[in-house]
Amino acid sequence: MSNPLISGGTLDYISTKPYEIGFSGATDIILPFEGSVIIPGTFGKTPSFDKPDIAEWLFTSLLFPVPDGSKKNFQCLRDYENKPFKIEGAILCLAARDLTPFERLDIKGLYENIKKDTANFGNAHGALLQDIHVHAVRPKTLLVLFTTDITLPDNFDIFTQKKGHKLKADSSGALTPLQKSLAATFSGKIFAFDAAGLQMETYTALRALGIDQNVKKAPKDNELRLQFVDIHGTILNPAKLPVKAFQFKPGPGDIDTNWHWHCMSMGQDRTLKFISAPLPGNTAQDDLYKYSHVHIAVWPGLDFAFQPVKPSVTDLELNKLFVKMPNNGMGFLRLCVFHPGDEMQTTGGGKLNSDGRFSNDFHLYHSDNSLTVFNTGRKFFADLYKEIALPETDEVLENIYLINWSSSAHTHMLGSMRLYGVTPHDGGKEAINSALDTISANYLITKLEPSDTKNDIDYFLLLVSHATKATDISTSFKIEVKTNPASVAKITTSHQGFIRKGQIFGIQLAGNQNQVEAHAIKAYWKNSVGEVSEVSKNINASTYNNTPISVPEELFKLEINGQDPPQAVLKRKKNKKLCIEIVKQFITVRHSIAGHQSQVWKK
Amino acid sequence: MLVINLKSGKSEIIPLLPAGGDADTNLSLATLSDMTAEDVLAVALIDRKSDASQDFSTTLLTSFRKLKFSNDQHAAGLVPFQPQELGGLLRQSIAAGVKVKALYWEQFLANLNKDDSYKAGHSNNVEISNLINRKVNNKRGFAVLDRATRPMGSFHQKATVLIKSSTATTTFDKKRIIAYVGGMDLTGGRWDTPEHFTLDPERQGGRWFDVHLRIEGTGALDVLRNFRQRWEAIGVFIDDSQLKDDYAPRNIDPEIKTETQNQFFMPPEVKLMPVVDPDGFVQINRTIPPFSGHAKISSAKRFVEEAGEDGILQSYTKAINRARKFILINDQYFFSDEIALALHQALKKIRWTRFRDCCVAQRS
């Protein structure tokens, strides 16, 4: 053993947790590469450096992890399920800051035959992939978690040490507090993360770092655990890849459902073969689309093009990939499989920085979503209303997030008829024509205040003169009333609203100088299967000559109550005398004019 | 007293002096439980002895007076809403404890003129913002009029995200997340049917042709992530001495400020509803222009480079470049040089086939 990680203890492979390596009885840790040593700080604490550049993102996040309950949540690191990495306990982080230790791994050799000037190069990727300068299956971060009860020093900054430096035994001023903490033997766990911050199998990571220390119960050198990931490193379910099938010599082995990988024994002739033809017997266009033009690559790639899987079979000669690895083998490999047709945004996620982090958080695409397309507002609004107002019995709505260019609080989510409780009309035009006949033969018109003095428009209200006539209207419908033709009043549409079965209703008309314009009423309705019909009728009103008793503006007021959402409250303001005065006026007028016709104009 | 609702067509006879009322103080005559703020009441005094069977020509004492809520009441969100209206739905949710956050575009005139009231421009967003921000029984939502666009620009995003939890078991910590994204704003004029009948009694506004998508699953997280980035940018603008004058919203109160600078909740795990074969491939694209406030953020909250982001343009051009036989584009605004060039190249590519017809139709 020439390149150990710990001294005085043992490393253990935990078969039930293959992403971890346990250790115990350690007396020291030996830096496996030239890099940085970090001890996480307290959340909310100001970093010791003013403005970390992009290369410092990992260190910043590790120094100041996001708290998540009792666990520490590292946003910059993702576990094998692509969730923020959480861990409890004291953590020592060993982070490589250059790639020097990895030079001997020649992944480029895999695609050495694909030249940049050939047709295969670049036809499946954009600038994004050319910007990737990180290596697959190479850890950039090792987390060492101490499970022994030790107290790590506060205010412990990042420091860089050369490969082989011993944290406890070597003399260093910066290490003094740590040396005291590591006075006894200690135990813990080791985790590894690749350059993009995605957790990888630690045993392979240690081997890739050149650590040849014996690991108890370690996998055999000819064993390979193969994972498929998307372009972000998100692990894909091997059973749902966008390829028809893949074959591996001597055979892929079973899928481990916990880790979504194939465990297999590698022979000398190691070839992975993808078959991407459409599924047999299924010629649906969407399947053709889904299973054609698939591309694969070692994730995350290095200056090489993704290799298209076409026309039906593509072989990856994995033996070339591993030829320079220790023991001529590699225990863990991630292959990126993606469909460029789904890769509509060539710079999705932005550039991948040298740290392996995308410049924004967007994923390129997500599979396994349930999608519904609404081509009308009716369906969209109704669905949204249902999800907000009518949740399932075992569900609680917690958050609503809204983004809009324009939004009106008065949007009728279920349509105006539902809001007003108006039912469809299935009776044909006769009932509507009859209703319009009733209106045109029995109306009276009275003044509607206030007038629009700015535009010199007077408003009037058409009422069906007798309440029983209103009840004669046997169905509900909507009306649009326009001046016909517009001549005096500077208005065209004077009214829009519902005429409701059996109700007293008013229709606003327009005019000026106490003259009521001629109007046309257009009635329209919807039947129960959604068809819309309309009929029209003219209303030829005459001059309105009498000024009725005015309702003082200050008599009534609309307010709201304290409920949430609030309801309208109609209030009479505090002026009892004013009410009495109005009644007196009415009595005076009634006695002075024969009959009651002077109060209103009547046909 | 006769009260007629001119829009809904409902009417009611209400006593002017309700029993037990004090005539020298304000009297609540009626709670109009089914009234919306956009309804208009016509109120007249009728003969106290009259009833519904009488002829109004003999009972009507006065003219009608139109009653409606004032523009100021609307702008303040201090008007009634029914639960079937968006405002009522949101207030009902807030009252039930749902956390509501909203980002609305502040119209570009207000964006250009720093001294304008934030009510300038499309005041409808002012109303819904104030409605959401209104605190009742110590419960409120958080709505911001976002003005971080480049000059003359607008935020045209339309998205809604819902997060739900399960009460079925106490250990279930996954969240169900639903996102709606597409072309339809949550405003009255967007309600329409496939038939687009010119006269449709159910519709509030004119005809509207558009598409919206519901995403349930991990793809919805990107819609939420977009919200989060814009939301946290507000918190940056508020305190950034270089950016706040141009981009910090004007309708910020201390609680909104705190909310934009607190840690944003992202569901740790997403539950997919039990669908037989969820096969929806989703990618969220967006456009963020250079020179917008977002492109100028330099702090850790930066989420887009100074050059901006043009993922939608890229997806268009890539789709056109990959087309072999047929391209159908349905777009409200269609004046992109890049798209025109891509179409030109696509037509050249297929010139030896019979699929060469090109038709441009403009919606009237």
Interface residues (C-beta under 8 A of the other chain):
Chain A: V66 D68 K83 P84 G341 D342 E343 M344 Q345 T346 T347 G348 G350 K351 S359 N360 D361 F362 H363 L364 Y365 H366 S367 D368 N369 S370 L371 T372 V373 F374 N375 T376 G377 R378 F380 F381 D383 L384 Y385 E387 I388 A389 P391 D394 E395 V396 L397 E398 N399 I400 Y401 L402 I403 N404 W405 S406 S407 S408 A409 H410 T411 H412 M413 L414 G415 S416 M417 R418 L419 Y420 G421 V422 L444 T446 K447 L448 E449 P450 Y459 L461 L463 S465 H466 A467 T468 S476 F477 K478 E480 H495 Q496 G497 F498 I499 R500 Q503 I504 F505 G506 I507 Q508 K522 Y524 W525 K526 G530 V532 E534 P548 I549 S550 V551 E553 L555 F556 K557 L558 I560 N561 G562 D564 P565 P566 Q567 A568 V569 L570 K571 R572 K573 K574 K576 C579 I582 V583 F586 H596 Q597 Q599 V600 K602
Chain B: L2 V3 I4 N5 L6 K7 S8 G9 K10 S11 I14 L16 L17 A23 D24 T25 N26 L27 S28 L29 A30 T31 L32 S33 D34 M35 T36 A37 E38 L41 A42 V43 A44 L45 A52 S53 Q54 D55 F56 S57 T58 L60 L61 T62 S63 F64 R65 K66 L67 K68 F69 G77 L78 V79 P80 F81 Q82 P83 Q84 E85 L86 G87 G88 L89 L90 R91 Q92 S93 I94 A95 A96 V98 K99 V100 K101 A102 L103 Y104 W105 H122 N124 N125 E127 I128 L131 V136 N137 K139 G141 A143 S154 F155 H156 Q157 K158 A159 T160 V161 L162 I163 K164 S165 S166 T167 A168 K175 R176 I178 Y180 G182 M184 D185 L186 T187 G188 R190 W191 D192 T193 P194 E195 F197 L199 D200 P201 E202 R203 Q204 W208 D210 V211 H212 L213 R214 I215 E216 G217 T218 G219 A220 L221 D222 L224 R225 N226 F227 Q229 R230 Q263 F265 P268 E269 L272 M273 V275 P278 D279 G280 F281 V282 Q283 I284 N285 F303 V304 E305 E309 G311 Q314 S315 K318 A319 R322
